[in-house]
Amino acid sequence: MSKAAASARRPHVSEGGLPADLEALRTRVNVNPESLSGTNSHLAPDTYDAFGLENDFRLADFRKNFRVQVQHVERKGATAVDPITGKSIVSDSDRIVFDMIGIEAPLANALRRILLAEVPTMAIERVVLFQNTSIIQDEVLAHRLGLIPICVDPRLFQFVRESARDPEQRRRARNPKANDDKSITVTQHPAGQPNELNTLVFVLDVKCTRKTDKNGRPVGDDKADVDKYENYLVHSRQLQWIPQGQQAARFSKPGTQPRPYYDDIVIAKLRPGQSIEAELHVEKGLGQQHAKWSPVATASYRLMPEVLFPAPVVDAHADELKRKCPMNVFDVADIEDLLPATPAAAHARAGLETKDLAGVKAKGARRVATAARPRNCTMCRECTRGDTRVPSVLSASAAADPTASVPWSDLVKLRRVRDHFIFSVETTGAYSPTQVVREAIGVLKEKALTLKRLVKGEQAGPDAGDAAAEDDDEDDDEEDEE
């Protein structure tokens, strides 16, 4: 029997077979009061050979275990629920929170980096200043303008460096969804030059004047700025889009016209006689070139928290634990409400590892602490700091010594699930929260396909390099036709 056939018969480590302590070390990261433990991933195929288990990567197992679960999506101006207080609030940003389960940290970090730097957006790249008599220097003003998020679909535009070039002149378009207008020839729009397919134009023309009263006299200096000055604040809403070529027809549908996503961004402060007159060119780019092209304000992930109790925390100590947590993770439940469920379900809801709730109740306890909202936990470890007196229902020695106390770290255990990542992505407005994640996954897929083609070309040998390139061209042509 071949070695490969013998290996195929061996059970995989994900199917069970490890002792409980090793299984916890493989799948969890322990958050101790002073440090972390179990942070290393066990990815080597022969890690658990001593137990007769395989630990290699299997695509079928990955497909079976991998899941994406969207927790909630917030849109600017919509009502959302604060996860800490549970109260309804009006969201001032666009954000998505979703879980990716069944992956390793390198893949999660790759998606995060793509979200930050490799999803294209539109941003102000050139500022032509005709007049600037404000106190802000030209360079600073141009920089502030460049950071204003522009609300327009970047997929409808080309990169300037790729614009109006024939398909045979470039290996592959950076964005296959870009709008390639076949009616516009290279001679009309030379490659690398701004045109209606790759550039938007805005103008900013603001002048500050002093307001007058009903008699036509200037308002006195005793009034507030808003009452005595006109246009004393320059806002992003004052940027006016100037359509070029066929852009007015392309963006004729309501709500599709290019505009600043936030209309209340303060660009500058003016005083009477000061003015700003400028023409702004918006181009497509990537966050790895400049942060103004990053489609997200924040993109982060963390491992799923897990809060456990080696022994029940009951009555007054449960109330104390609930007060200790600043993130509102814990609740206090009546033991009577937990006991009707099966023992396994009751223990899971209470976050208990071994202790029997019925036995705790028999000793006089009435209420028990539960980890009701573990996702809120930030691992601040406030719940594990300090000491507390041991409840008599937990220890026989406590009845003999009422003054006995133990650290809270012995009553509460904090862990993280190694393959469960919670992503939080807040967009700047160029994409909706769900769109930006889809675009990032598309970029990651394109990278994987590129690597696949490169590996195939290398394996084919040096003499077959030209044939591999021709196959790639055929694949690209088929994708363009689709």
N, C-alpha and C positions, 0 to 999 in steps of 0.2 A: 504494500500500500504506500502510495506516495505521501510525502510530508504534508503537501497541500490538502490531500483528502483526509488525512488524520486530523489536521488542524480544523477542517470544516466540521468535524463531528464534535469537537469540544464545545461546551456551552460558553456563551459570552457572559462577561462580567455583569452586563446590564440585566441579565436574566436571574440574578441572585446567586447565592452560594458563598458569599463572603461573610465572615463574622460581623456582628452588628457594629462593633467599634471600627473595624476597617471600612465597612460600608459607609458609616458616617464620615470617616476621614476622606473617602473617595468623593462623596457628594456634597459635603458641607465645609464651610469655613467657620471656625470658631472665633468668636469675638470675646476675648478675655478682658478682665478689668484693666490690665496694663499693656496688653499686646494682642496680636492675632496669631492663630496657629492653624495649620492645615491649609496654607495658602497655595501650595504647589499643586499643579494639575498632574494627574497620572495618565500620560498619553502614550507611553511606550507600549507596544503590543505585548511584550513579555513581562509586564509588571506583575501580573498575578499568575505566572506559570506555576508557582509553588502550590497554588490551590486548584490547578488543573483548569483554569479559566483563560479565555482569550480576551484581550483588551484592544484589539485592532479596530480601526475605523471601518464601519460597514454602512454603505450608502442606504441599504434597505432599512436598517435600524434608524438611521438619521431621518429618513423620510417618515418613518412611523412615529418618532418621538418629537420631531420639530413642530412647534406650534407658534402662532402669532395671535395674541389676544389684545384687542383694543379695549382699553379701560374707559377712557373718555376723551372727547374732543371739545375744545373750547374755541369759540369764535368771538372776535372783538365785538363788544356791545351786547352779547347774549348772556343769559343768566346761567351761572355755574354754582356748584356746591363746594364750599371750602372744605377740604379733607380734614382739617384740624378741628374747626369749630362745628362743622356740619351745617352752617348757615348759608343761605343763598346770597350770592354776590354777583355784581355785574363785571364780567371779564373785560380787561383792558388789553388783551393780547390774544393771539391765535396760538393754541397749544394742543398737542396730542400726547397722550400717555398710553403706551402699549407695552406688552410683555413679549419677549422673544425667549422661548423655552426650548432647550435641547441643543444649544450651541456653546462653543467655547469663547473665552475672552478675546482671542485674536479676531474672530469674525465680528463680534460685537464692536470692537474698536475700529475695525475697517469701515463698518457702516457709519459710525460716528464721525470719522475723519472725512468720509465722502460727503456727508451732510454738511460739514463745515466748509469744505474746500473744493468740491468737484461737481457740484450741481450748478449749472450756469444760471445767472440772473442778469437783469438790466440795471445799470447804474450810470450816474452822470460821470463821464470821463473827461470831457473838454468843457471849459468855461471860458467864453470870450467876453471879457469885461469891457464895456464901452464907457461906463461911469461907475465910480465907487468913491463916494465922499464920506462914507461912514468911518467910524474909528477902527473898523476891522480891516486888517491888512488883506491885500488881494489873495495871497496864498492861503491864509486861514479861511477866508470866505469861500474859496473854491473847494477847500477840504470839507467844510461844513456842508456845502451843497452836495458833494459827492456821496455823503453818508445818508442822504434822504432816501428811504426805500421807495422805489418806483413800482406802482401796481400795473403790470402788463405781463402777458404770457410770454416768457422768454423763448418758448418753443416756436413762436411765430417769426423769429429773427435768426439771422446768421451771425457768426463771428465776423468781424471786419476783415480779418486776415484770410477768411475763406470765401468772402462774398463774391458772387458772380463768376466763380471759376467753373470751368467745365468739369464734369465728373471724372473724365480721364486724366485731368490734370492733378487730381488729388487721390490719395489712396482710399480714404473713407471720410465722410462728413463727420464732424464731431458730434452733431446731433442729427440723426436721420429724420427727425420730425420737422426740421427747419423748412421754411417756406421757400422753395426754389422756383422762382418765377421764370419759366422757359422763354417768356416773351421778351425778357430783358437780356440783351447780349453783353458780351464782355467789353465790346467797344463803347457801349453806353455807360457802363459802370465798371471800370477797371478793378482788378483784384486789389484788395487792401484799401480801397477808397470808400468814404462814407456814402451811403445811398439809402433809398427808402426801404431796402430789405434788411439793413443792419443798424440803422441809426434813427433815433427819435430826437426831435428838437423842441425844447421848451424855451420860453423867454421869461425874464424877471424884470419888471419895470415898475419900481416903487419910489415915490418921493414923499417925504414927510412935510406936512404943512401944519400951521397953527390954526386951530378952530376959532370961529368967530361967534359972537352972541347974536341975538336977534336984531341988534342995532348995527351989526357989521364990524364991531370992534373986537380985537383979539381977546380971547379969554384970559383972565388973570392968572398969575403964577400960583395963587393959593389953591387952585384946583388940582385934582389928581391928573396924572399923565393921560389916562384914558379920556378925560373930559376936555383937555386942552390941546391934544395933538391928534392929527389924522395920520394913520400909517406909521405910528411911532414904533410898532412892532412889525417886523417882516416875517410872515408865516409861510409855511410850505404850501398852503392853499393858494398863494398868490402866483405860483408857477403856472404858466399858461402853455398848453400844448399847441404846437403849430404843425399841422399835418403836412407831410412831404409826399409828392407824387400821388400814388393811389392809397395812401394810408387812411384817408378819410373814409374811403369805401371799405377798406379792410376792417376798420374798427367802427362801423356804422351802428352796430347793435348797442342798445342801451347797456351801460355798465361795463363795456369793454374798452372805452376810451382810456388811453394812458393817463395816469395821474399819480401824484404822491399818495402813498397808502395812508399816511397819517397827515391830516390837514392842519394840525395844531403845533407842528414843530417850529420853534422860534429860530429863525436864521440869523437875524441881527436886530439891533435897536437903533433907531434913528432919532434925530432931532430936526426941527424946522430948517429947511435948506439942504439937508443931506438926502442923497438919493443913491439908488443902485439900479443899474441898467446892464443886463447881461443876456447872452445867448448860451444855452446849455445843450450839449450833445450827449445823448444817452446811448451807450453801447453795451453789447453783451460781453460778459467776462466770467471768470471763475474766482472763487474765494482764495485760491492759492496764489493768485496774482495780487489781490488787494482785498482787505476785509469788507470793503463796501459791496463786493459782489457775493458775499456769503449769504445764502438764502435763509439762514437761521440766526436768531439772536443767541440762543443757547441750544446745545444738543448734548445731552449727558445720559449716562446709564449707571445703574447701581444693581448690585445683586439683591435678590428677594430676601428681605429680613425674615427671620424665624425666631419667635419668642417662646420659650418652654419653661415649665416649672418642674424641677425635680420632685418637689412635694407641694401640696396645695398651700396657697397663701390665703388665709381665711379671716373673716370678721374684721377686727380693727386694723389688722395688718394689710388686708385687702384694700381698705379705704386709704391707708397710708401710701400704699404702692400706687394707687390711682392718682393721688395728689402729687406724687413725686415726678410723674412723667409729664414733661412739657409738651409732648406731641399727641396727647390724648389717645395712647395706644390701649390702655387697660380699661376694662369695665368690671363691675362687681355684680355677679349673678347669684341668684338664690339657688342653693344646691337642689332644692325640690324641683326646680325647673329643668335641671340637667339630668336627674336620675331617671325619668321615664324613658330616655333614649337608651340605646344599647351601650354597654360599657365602653366599647371602642369609640363610638360617636361622642359620648359624654366626655371622655378623656381628650379627644381631638378638639372639641369645642373649648374646653377649659385650658388646653395647652399642656396637659399633664403627661408625664412620661410613664410613671409606674403606679403611683398611689391610687388606692380605690376610694372613690368619692363616697360610696356607701359606708365604708369604714370610718372616714373622716366625719361623716354626719353622725354616726353612732357615738362619737366622742364629744358631741355637743356643738360642732360647727354648724352655722346656718348659711353663711355667705362665703363665696370663693371668688378670687380674682381670676379673670380671663383675659387673654390677649385678643381683644375684639377687633382691633385694627392694626395688625402687624405691618401693613404696607406703610403706615405713617412713621414707623420707627426709623430714626436717622443714626442709630447706634451711638447716641450721645453718652450712654452708660450711666445716666443719672439714676436709673432704677437699680443699678448694682453698687452704688456708692453708699458707704456708711454701714452701720450695724443696726439690728433690730432684735427685740426679745423673741425667742422661739415660742410660737403658740404651743400650748400644752397638747393639742391634738396631733402634733407632728412628731413629738419625741417623748419617750418615756422618761428620759433624764431631765426634761424640762419640768416635770411635775415634782421631782425631788429638789430641783434648784430653780426656783421661779425667776432668779436674776440672770439665768443663762441667756446669752445672746449670740447671734451668728451674723456674719456679713450678709448683706443682701445678695452678694454675688453667689452665695450658696443656695439661694432661693429662686433666683432668676437666671436662666441661661440664654445667651444671645448667640445666634448663628445666622449664616447666610447660605442660601441654596446656590451651589456652584454654577449650575447651568441655567439659571432663571434670571434673566436680565430685564430690569424695568427701565425703559427708555422714556425720557421726557424731552420733547422737541418743541421749541417755540420759534415760529417763523417771523420773518420781517415783513411779510405781506406780498411778496412776489408770487408765492404759491400758497395754496391752502395747506393746513397741516397734513392732510392725507396725501395730497399731491407731492409734497416735498419728499415724503418717505418713499413713495412709489418711484420718483425720479432717482433717488439715491440707490434703491435696489436695482433699477435699470442700469445705472453706471457700474455697480458691482457685478452685475451679470455680464456686461460688455467686457469688463476686465477679465472675468473668468473665461469667456469665449476667446479673447485675444491670447491668453495664456495657453489655452487648449490648442489653438492653431500653431503657436510657437513650438509647443512640445511636439506636435505632430511633425512639423517641419524638421526639427532636430533629429527625431527618431527615424525620419525617412532617409537621412544621410545627406552628405554635401551634394551628391549628384542630383538629388531629387528636390533641391531647394526651389528651382524654377517651377517645377510642377506643382509644388505646394503653394507657391505664390499665385499660380494660375487658378488653383482650386479656391483660394481665398477670394480672388476677384469674382469668380463665378458665384460664390456664396453671397458676396456683397451685392452683385447685380440682382440675384434672386430676392434678397431682402428689400432692395430698393423698389423692385417691381411690386412686391407685396404691399 
